[in-house]
Amino acid sequence: MDFNGFQERPLRKDAFLKVTWNKNKGVTSYEEVQAKDIPTAAKEKLSKGTVDNG
């Protein structure tokens, strides 16, 4: 997935983002979330460094 942030909403280093993705349009929205709000399954994948491209 390619992702470019906009200047009016700069991305912070090491921030976690909740991304809404559409097959036809790509990323349609994003918001920063706290680490405590990341679902358990996603945290496990992050810790293992795995990505599901399915």
C-alpha positions as CSV (number, residue, x, y, z in Angstrom):
1,M,0.0,0.0,0.0
2,D,1.3,3.4,-0.9
3,F,0.4,6.2,1.4
4,N,1.2,9.9,1.4
5,G,0.1,12.3,4.2
6,F,-1.0,15.8,3.5
7,Q,0.9,18.9,4.7
8,E,-2.1,20.2,6.7
9,R,-2.1,16.9,8.6
10,P,1.6,16.0,9.1
11,L,2.4,12.5,10.1
12,R,4.4,12.0,13.4
13,K,7.2,9.5,13.5
14,D,6.3,6.3,15.3
15,A,2.6,7.2,15.3
16,F,-0.1,4.5,14.8
17,L,-2.7,5.2,12.1
18,K,-6.1,3.7,11.5
19,V,-6.4,3.7,7.7
20,T,-9.6,3.3,5.6
21,W,-8.7,1.7,2.3
22,N,-10.8,1.1,-0.8
23,K,-9.8,-1.3,-3.5
24,N,-10.6,1.2,-6.3
25,K,-9.6,4.5,-4.6
26,G,-6.7,3.4,-2.2
27,V,-6.5,5.2,1.1
28,T,-9.7,7.2,1.6
29,S,-9.1,8.4,5.2
30,Y,-6.8,8.0,8.1
31,E,-6.6,9.0,11.8
32,E,-3.9,8.7,14.5
33,V,-4.8,6.2,17.2
34,Q,-3.1,5.4,20.6
35,A,-1.3,2.1,21.0
36,K,-3.8,1.0,23.6
37,D,-6.6,1.3,20.9
38,I,-4.9,-1.1,18.4
39,P,-6.8,-4.4,18.2
40,T,-5.0,-7.4,19.7
41,A,-4.7,-9.3,16.3
42,A,-3.1,-6.2,14.7
43,K,-0.6,-5.8,17.7
44,E,0.4,-9.4,17.2
45,K,1.1,-8.9,13.5
46,L,3.0,-5.7,14.3
47,S,5.2,-7.4,16.8
48,K,5.9,-10.2,14.4
49,G,6.5,-7.9,11.5
50,T,4.0,-9.7,9.3
51,V,1.6,-8.2,6.8
52,D,-1.5,-9.8,5.2
53,N,-1.6,-8.9,1.6
54,G,-4.8,-10.9,1.0
